[in-house]
């Protein structure tokens, strides 16, 4: 049970507590984005402009958030997005994420840059673990990582395609953030005034990327432009499980990814961490859904901060939603307890939202729940069977 001082009720609370408890260098690594960070702010702000149409007198006493995607069934329509070096915010964060995913019935996407090995994460999370692939130093080393994932028992592979080159992140440059860490006078002082984090991190061991060997060491700023269309074709031939392509925001690209044999498209602008001038990802989601039609599985992240945001993304065409920064804020705020508390908030808010909308399940969000000014006499979507602006999913 969290103390009164550390209780949190929202992602905003988690962020505030994490900012106080983490060294500035670590908090800025999590919280920061590309350029002036306008893209990140745009991602969040656009959710405030999306309204849902409440309905009344529907029997919603029995409700479920259970969702099926890519042959797996989850208790909730959201999971944990791939994030590198999670152990920076909390010792043992990766293991906490894996245990939480297994306990709550949600997927956890294991980053190539995770601070735990992909084999350990698969053991801890079981079938809930998906593996996220970055293109490495060479095609050979990248395909070796794919073989490792297959050998460890992963069934779902997520290729991140939107990082041909890591962007310049001003906060990290100001803080001289590097992986692996190189202590500077500024960072030494930063760590000294956050003794709880510093001592616990030292005791657990300084985190480092664990899925790169000597022949393919992790270089944060290295080019990953080798992840091109030819590589996708090669990967599709090599990987026998389900394949998701992440970082797609262009409808034409989404169609090409589908036609290349991917099993799902993952709409994301990397949380604003790559191109500061990118449109809000939620604005692009309906375009991608319309281009792909109703049947292609579609995942989404970028800007999600609440359970209602999850519902909005599902209403706009996503089949499943992934959470990034909120998860790390919660871990930084108070470890496993804070993460469980925040995820409970997401579940409660999503459950209340579908009840307010007059539906009993996630499938009920596919039509008639978005408020569309000028679409009816009441200024809303009055007919529950009326299709959305995007193609309704079967």
C-alpha positions as CSV (number, residue, x, y, z in Angstrom):
1,X,0.0,0.0,0.0
2,X,1.3,3.4,-0.9
3,X,1.7,6.0,1.8
4,X,-0.4,9.1,1.7
5,X,2.6,11.1,0.5
6,X,3.2,8.9,-2.5
7,X,-0.3,8.1,-3.6
8,X,-1.0,8.8,-7.3
9,X,-4.2,9.1,-9.3
10,X,-3.1,9.9,-12.8
11,X,-0.2,10.0,-15.2
12,X,0.4,13.6,-14.2
13,X,0.8,12.6,-10.6
14,X,3.3,9.8,-11.6
15,X,5.3,12.3,-13.7
16,X,5.4,14.8,-10.8
17,X,6.7,12.2,-8.3
18,X,9.2,10.8,-10.8
19,X,10.6,14.2,-11.5
20,X,11.2,14.7,-7.8
21,X,12.7,11.3,-7.2
22,X,14.8,10.7,-10.2
23,X,18.1,12.4,-11.1
24,X,17.5,15.1,-13.7
25,X,19.6,13.2,-16.2
26,X,17.4,10.1,-15.9
27,X,14.0,12.0,-15.8
28,X,14.9,14.0,-18.9
29,X,15.9,10.9,-20.7
30,X,12.4,9.5,-20.1
31,X,10.4,12.8,-20.4
32,X,12.3,14.4,-23.3
33,X,11.7,14.4,-27.0
34,X,13.1,15.7,-30.3
35,X,13.8,19.3,-31.1
36,X,11.7,21.8,-29.2
37,X,9.5,18.9,-28.1
38,X,6.4,20.4,-29.9
39,X,5.7,17.0,-31.4
40,X,5.4,15.4,-28.0
41,X,3.1,18.1,-26.7
42,X,1.0,17.9,-29.9
43,X,0.5,14.2,-29.3
44,X,-1.0,14.8,-25.9
45,X,-2.9,17.9,-26.6
46,X,-4.8,16.4,-29.6
47,X,-6.5,13.9,-27.3
48,X,-8.2,16.8,-25.5
49,X,-9.9,17.8,-28.7
50,X,-11.5,14.4,-29.3
51,X,-14.9,14.0,-27.6
52,X,-16.9,10.9,-27.0
53,X,-20.7,10.7,-27.2
54,X,-22.3,9.4,-24.0
55,X,-25.5,7.3,-24.3
56,X,-28.1,6.5,-21.7
57,X,-30.4,3.7,-20.6
58,X,-28.3,0.9,-22.1
59,X,-27.8,-2.2,-20.0
60,X,-24.1,-2.1,-19.3
61,X,-24.1,-3.9,-16.0
62,X,-21.8,-6.6,-17.3
63,X,-18.7,-5.3,-19.1
64,X,-15.4,-6.6,-20.3
65,X,-12.2,-5.0,-21.6
66,X,-10.8,-8.3,-22.8
67,X,-9.3,-8.1,-26.3
68,X,-7.9,-10.5,-28.8
69,X,-5.1,-9.7,-31.2
70,X,-2.7,-11.8,-33.3
71,X,-4.1,-15.0,-31.8
72,X,-3.6,-13.9,-28.2
73,X,-6.3,-12.8,-25.7
74,X,-5.6,-10.1,-23.1
75,X,-7.6,-8.9,-20.1
76,X,-7.3,-5.3,-21.2
77,X,-6.9,-3.5,-24.6
78,X,-3.5,-2.1,-23.8
79,X,0.1,-3.3,-23.1
80,X,3.6,-2.0,-22.4
81,X,5.4,-0.5,-25.4
82,X,9.1,-1.3,-26.1
83,X,11.4,1.0,-24.1
84,X,15.1,0.8,-23.7
85,X,17.1,0.9,-20.4
86,X,14.0,0.7,-18.1
87,X,16.2,-0.3,-15.2
88,X,17.5,3.3,-15.1
89,X,14.3,4.5,-13.6
90,X,13.9,1.7,-11.0
91,X,16.3,-1.2,-10.2
92,X,14.7,-4.4,-11.5
93,X,12.2,-2.4,-13.7
94,X,12.3,-5.0,-16.5
95,X,11.4,-7.8,-14.1
96,X,8.6,-5.7,-12.6
97,X,7.2,-5.1,-16.1
98,X,7.4,-8.7,-17.0
99,X,5.7,-9.8,-13.8
100,X,3.0,-7.1,-14.1
101,X,2.3,-8.2,-17.7
102,X,1.9,-11.8,-16.7
103,X,-0.2,-11.0,-13.7
104,X,-2.6,-8.5,-15.3
105,X,-2.9,-10.3,-18.7
106,X,-1.2,-7.8,-20.9
107,X,1.7,-7.9,-23.4
108,X,5.1,-6.4,-22.6
109,X,7.3,-5.6,-25.6
110,X,11.0,-6.3,-24.9
111,X,13.3,-3.7,-26.4
112,X,16.5,-4.6,-28.2
113,X,18.0,-2.0,-25.9
114,X,16.5,-3.5,-22.7
115,X,18.6,-3.6,-19.6
116,X,17.7,-7.3,-19.3
117,X,18.3,-10.1,-21.7
118,X,15.5,-11.1,-24.1
119,X,15.9,-14.7,-22.7
120,X,15.3,-13.5,-19.1
121,X,12.3,-11.4,-20.1
122,X,10.7,-14.3,-21.9
123,X,11.2,-16.5,-18.8
124,X,9.7,-13.9,-16.6
125,X,6.7,-12.8,-18.8
126,X,6.1,-16.1,-20.7
127,X,3.8,-15.8,-23.7
128,X,3.0,-12.2,-22.7
129,X,6.5,-11.1,-24.0
130,X,7.0,-9.7,-27.5
131,X,10.4,-8.9,-28.9
132,X,11.1,-5.5,-30.5
133,X,13.9,-5.5,-33.0
134,X,16.2,-2.6,-33.9
135,X,18.4,-2.9,-36.9
136,X,21.9,-3.4,-35.5
137,X,25.4,-2.8,-36.7
138,X,24.9,-5.2,-39.6
139,X,22.3,-7.3,-41.3
140,X,24.1,-10.4,-40.0
141,X,24.0,-9.3,-36.4
142,X,20.3,-8.2,-36.7
143,X,19.3,-11.6,-38.1
144,X,21.2,-13.2,-35.2
145,X,19.0,-11.3,-32.8
146,X,16.0,-12.6,-34.6
147,X,17.3,-16.2,-34.3
148,X,17.9,-15.6,-30.5
149,X,14.3,-14.4,-30.1
150,X,13.0,-17.5,-31.9
151,X,15.2,-19.7,-29.8
152,X,13.9,-18.1,-26.7
153,X,10.3,-18.9,-27.7
154,X,9.0,-15.5,-28.8
155,X,6.0,-15.7,-31.1
156,X,5.6,-12.0,-31.9
157,X,8.3,-9.8,-33.4
158,X,8.0,-6.0,-33.6
159,X,10.3,-4.3,-36.1
160,X,10.8,-0.6,-35.3
161,X,11.1,1.2,-38.6
162,X,11.0,4.9,-37.7
163,X,14.6,5.3,-36.4
164,X,16.8,5.4,-39.5
165,X,18.9,7.8,-37.5
166,X,18.4,8.7,-33.8
167,X,17.2,12.3,-33.5
168,X,19.0,15.1,-31.6
169,X,17.4,15.3,-28.1
170,X,18.4,18.6,-26.6
171,X,17.8,17.7,-23.0
172,X,20.0,14.6,-23.3
173,X,22.8,16.7,-24.9
174,X,22.6,19.3,-22.1
175,X,22.8,16.6,-19.5
176,X,25.6,14.8,-21.4
177,X,23.5,11.6,-21.2
178,X,25.4,8.7,-22.7
179,X,24.9,4.9,-22.8
180,X,26.9,3.5,-21.2
181,X,27.2,6.2,-18.5
182,X,30.2,8.4,-18.3
183,X,30.3,10.3,-15.0
184,X,30.7,14.0,-15.3
185,X,30.9,16.7,-12.5
186,X,27.3,17.7,-13.3
187,X,26.0,14.1,-13.2
188,X,27.9,13.4,-10.1
189,X,26.2,16.3,-8.3
190,X,22.9,15.2,-9.9
191,X,23.3,11.7,-8.4
192,X,24.5,13.0,-5.1
193,X,21.3,14.9,-4.4
194,X,19.2,11.9,-5.2
195,X,20.8,9.3,-2.8
196,X,17.9,6.9,-2.8
197,X,18.1,6.4,-6.5
198,X,21.9,6.4,-6.6
199,X,22.4,3.9,-3.8
200,X,19.7,1.5,-5.0
201,X,21.0,1.7,-8.6
202,X,24.6,1.1,-7.5
203,X,23.6,-1.9,-5.4
204,X,21.7,-3.4,-8.3
205,X,24.4,-2.6,-10.8
206,X,24.6,0.2,-13.4
207,X,22.1,-0.7,-16.2
208,X,23.4,-1.3,-19.7
209,X,21.9,-2.7,-22.9
210,X,22.0,-6.5,-22.4
211,X,21.0,-7.8,-25.8
212,X,24.2,-6.7,-27.7
213,X,27.4,-8.7,-27.8
214,X,30.9,-7.6,-28.3
215,X,30.6,-8.0,-32.0
216,X,27.5,-5.8,-32.1
217,X,27.8,-3.3,-29.2
218,X,25.0,-0.9,-28.6
219,X,25.7,2.6,-30.1
220,X,22.8,4.8,-29.4
221,X,23.4,7.2,-32.2
222,X,24.3,4.6,-34.9
223,X,22.4,4.6,-38.2
224,X,19.6,2.0,-38.4
225,X,18.9,2.9,-42.1
226,X,19.5,-0.8,-43.0
227,X,15.9,-1.4,-41.9
228,X,14.6,-0.8,-45.4
229,X,12.0,-2.5,-47.6
230,X,14.4,-5.1,-48.8
231,X,15.2,-6.0,-45.2
232,X,11.5,-6.2,-44.3
233,X,11.1,-8.7,-47.1
234,X,14.1,-10.7,-45.8
235,X,12.8,-10.5,-42.3
236,X,9.4,-11.8,-43.3
237,X,11.0,-14.8,-44.9
238,X,13.2,-15.5,-41.9
239,X,10.6,-15.0,-39.1
240,X,8.0,-17.7,-38.8
241,X,5.9,-16.1,-36.1
242,X,3.7,-13.0,-36.2
243,X,5.4,-9.8,-37.5
244,X,4.4,-6.2,-36.5
245,X,6.0,-3.2,-38.1
246,X,6.2,-0.2,-35.7
247,X,6.5,3.5,-36.4
248,X,4.1,3.7,-39.4
249,X,2.3,7.0,-39.8
250,X,1.8,7.3,-43.6
251,X,-1.2,5.5,-45.0
252,X,0.7,4.5,-48.2
253,X,3.5,3.0,-46.1
254,X,0.9,1.1,-44.1
255,X,-0.5,-0.5,-47.2
256,X,2.9,-1.4,-48.4
257,X,3.8,-3.0,-45.0
258,X,0.6,-5.0,-45.2
259,X,1.4,-6.1,-48.7
260,X,4.9,-7.1,-47.7
261,X,3.4,-9.8,-45.4
262,X,3.3,-8.1,-42.0
263,X,0.7,-9.4,-39.6
264,X,0.0,-6.0,-38.0
265,X,0.8,-2.3,-38.4
266,X,1.8,-0.2,-35.4
267,X,1.0,3.5,-35.7
268,X,3.4,5.6,-33.7
269,X,5.6,8.6,-34.1
270,X,7.9,7.4,-31.4
271,X,6.2,9.6,-28.8
272,X,7.6,12.7,-30.5
273,X,11.2,11.5,-30.0
274,X,12.2,11.4,-33.6
275,X,10.7,14.1,-35.8
276,X,9.5,17.2,-33.9
277,X,7.4,18.4,-36.8
278,X,5.4,15.1,-37.2
279,X,1.6,15.4,-37.0
280,X,0.0,14.1,-33.8
281,X,-0.1,10.3,-34.2
282,X,-3.8,10.1,-33.2
283,X,-4.6,12.3,-36.2
284,X,-3.0,9.8,-38.5
285,X,-4.6,6.7,-37.0
286,X,-7.9,7.1,-38.8
287,X,-6.1,7.6,-42.1
288,X,-4.2,4.5,-41.7
289,X,-7.3,2.5,-40.7
290,X,-9.2,3.8,-43.8
291,X,-6.3,2.8,-46.1
292,X,-6.0,-0.7,-44.6
293,X,-9.6,-1.5,-44.3
294,X,-11.4,-3.1,-41.4
295,X,-9.5,-6.4,-41.0
296,X,-5.8,-5.6,-40.6
297,X,-4.7,-5.6,-37.0
298,X,-3.7,-2.1,-35.9
299,X,-1.7,-1.1,-32.8
300,X,-1.2,2.5,-31.5
301,X,1.0,4.5,-29.2
302,X,2.1,8.2,-28.7
303,X,0.3,10.6,-26.4
304,X,-1.8,8.1,-24.4
305,X,-2.1,9.4,-20.8
306,X,-5.3,7.9,-19.5
307,X,-7.8,5.1,-19.8
308,X,-10.1,7.4,-21.8
309,X,-7.3,8.1,-24.2
310,X,-7.1,4.3,-24.8
311,X,-10.8,4.3,-25.5
312,X,-10.4,7.2,-28.0
313,X,-7.7,5.4,-29.8
314,X,-9.8,2.3,-30.1
315,X,-12.7,4.3,-31.3
316,X,-10.5,5.9,-34.0
317,X,-9.4,2.6,-35.5
318,X,-6.8,0.9,-33.3
319,X,-7.3,-2.7,-32.2
320,X,-4.8,-2.4,-29.3
321,X,-2.9,0.4,-27.5
322,X,0.6,0.4,-26.0
323,X,1.7,2.6,-23.1
324,X,5.2,4.2,-22.9
325,X,6.0,7.2,-20.7
326,X,3.2,6.6,-18.2
327,X,4.7,3.3,-17.3
328,X,8.2,4.7,-16.7
329,X,6.8,7.7,-14.8
330,X,5.0,5.3,-12.5
331,X,8.1,3.1,-12.0
332,X,10.2,6.3,-11.2
333,X,7.5,7.5,-8.8
334,X,7.4,4.4,-6.6
335,X,8.4,1.2,-8.3
336,X,6.0,-1.7,-8.6
337,X,3.3,-0.4,-6.3
338,X,3.0,2.9,-8.2
339,X,2.9,1.0,-11.5
340,X,0.1,-1.2,-10.3
341,X,-1.8,1.8,-9.0
342,X,-1.5,3.7,-12.3
343,X,-2.5,0.7,-14.4
344,X,-5.5,0.2,-12.1
345,X,-6.5,3.9,-12.9
346,X,-6.2,3.1,-16.6
347,X,-8.4,0.1,-16.2
348,X,-11.0,1.9,-14.1
349,X,-11.2,4.9,-16.5
350,X,-11.5,2.7,-19.6
351,X,-14.2,0.6,-17.9
352,X,-16.2,3.7,-16.8
353,X,-15.8,5.2,-20.3
354,X,-17.3,2.3,-22.1
355,X,-20.2,2.2,-19.6
356,X,-20.8,5.9,-20.3
357,X,-20.8,5.2,-24.0
358,X,-23.5,2.6,-23.6
359,X,-21.3,-0.4,-24.7
360,X,-20.3,-3.5,-22.8
361,X,-17.1,-4.5,-24.6
362,X,-14.2,-3.1,-26.7
363,X,-15.9,-4.3,-29.8
364,X,-18.7,-1.9,-29.1
365,X,-16.4,1.0,-29.7
366,X,-16.2,0.3,-33.4
367,X,-19.1,2.5,-34.4
368,X,-21.1,5.4,-33.1
369,X,-19.2,6.6,-30.0
370,X,-17.3,9.6,-31.4
371,X,-18.9,13.0,-31.0
372,X,-18.9,14.6,-34.5
373,X,-20.2,18.2,-34.6
374,X,-22.7,18.8,-37.3
375,X,-23.4,15.1,-37.9
376,X,-26.9,15.1,-36.4
377,X,-29.7,17.2,-35.0
378,X,-28.1,17.0,-31.6
379,X,-24.6,17.8,-32.9
380,X,-23.5,14.3,-32.2
381,X,-23.5,10.8,-33.5
382,X,-27.1,9.9,-32.6
383,X,-27.3,6.5,-34.4
384,X,-25.3,3.8,-32.7
385,X,-25.0,1.9,-36.0
386,X,-23.8,4.9,-37.9
387,X,-20.3,4.3,-39.3
388,X,-17.4,6.4,-38.1
389,X,-15.5,8.6,-40.6
390,X,-13.0,5.7,-40.8
391,X,-13.9,2.3,-42.0
392,X,-15.6,0.3,-39.2
393,X,-13.9,-2.9,-38.2
394,X,-15.7,-6.2,-38.5
